[in-house]
Amino acid sequence: MTGTDEPILQVRDLTIEFAAEQGRLPVLHGLDYALPKGRVLGVVGESGSGKTVHALSLLRLLPPTAHICRGEICYKGKNLALLKEKELRKIRGHKISMIFQDPSASLNPVLTIGEQLTETLLAHRKLSKEAARSKAARLLEKVGISEPEKRLKEYPFQFSGGMCQRVMIAMALALEPDILIADEPTTALDVTVQAQILQLIKQLQQESGMSAIFITHNLAVVAGVADEVLVLYAGRCMEQAPAARLFADPQHPYTQGLLHSLAPVEKKVDRLPVIAGHPPVPGEPEGGCPFAPRCPFAFEKCRQACPPLFELGGGRRVRCWLQEGKK
């Protein structure tokens, strides 16, 4: 199913800070994007780039030390950043669902799979326990778990990592959300299971027509899933483009570095290229482009001022002084 031009989710100038002993530390700087209905946005970047903070902020699941100091998170015209908790609960888990990073840690070890699945259904839908259990069994079957009635009676420790992730997907889809947020859904899974989980998420997304935000540190993971890709670094969007354009012709040196560090399929290599240096630590003095200390193309202006996002046409935006004056 193809998406429409009308965004179901619009993030505008989202800026988040964390309280610390040394004061407020900025971790997300003015994030802007629109997610159309039926489309998949891939959000990529190294650990610490702000991917998960951004995802948790959409559902207001950030810890008490976090503060949204500026910006809007608009779902169907409602600014989620301003909603009261009671109103937000009608959207969180119902209209916008999330698959968390570690399925084993996300499932309660002392409750059966059936208890955890039906809890979601009973909380948001007027169903009897029998009807909720029947729907839970159908959900397990939908995500590829055989003998669903039997598995509902089992505990998370009786499931493999891949099966636990399928259960988490079933829970996220239980209420037929408009938007699915998948935060590193293939972490700690072997390559074969990763491929199965990615294929399952893409298939379910296409069948239901929901929108999705797919968060990962691995560009290769989003290659066959995302329609558009947002590249984050140090809490800033460094490049945004349709997936096909970004993979064919990455413009930002950081995006190029991420792609070059992927293992080639056609030949064996003893050592993969890496991006030199380390990402900046929140709270460090800022005076230029955050990627400048690691960038092989950096020049004096890069160290003096952080570049804006340059619009290059065709849905591509790049935060790099090398793009100044280009169209």
Secondary structure, 3 states (H helix, E strand, C coil): CCCCCCEEEEEEEEEEEEEECCEEEEEEEEEEEEEECCCEEEEECCCCCCHHHHHHHHCCCCCCCEEEEEEEEEECCEECCCCCHHHHHCCECCCEEEECCCHHHHCCCCCCHHHHHHHHHHHHCCCCHHHHHHHHHHHHHHCCCCCHHHHCCCCHHHCCHHHHHHHHHHHHHCCCCCEEEEECCCCCCCHHHHHHHHHHHHHHHHHHCCEEEEEECCHHHHCCCCCEEEEEECCEEEEEEEHHHHHHCCCCHHHHHHHHCCCCCCCCCCCCCCCCCCCCCCCCCCCCCCCHHHCCCCCHHHHHCCCCCEEEECCEEECCHHHCCCC
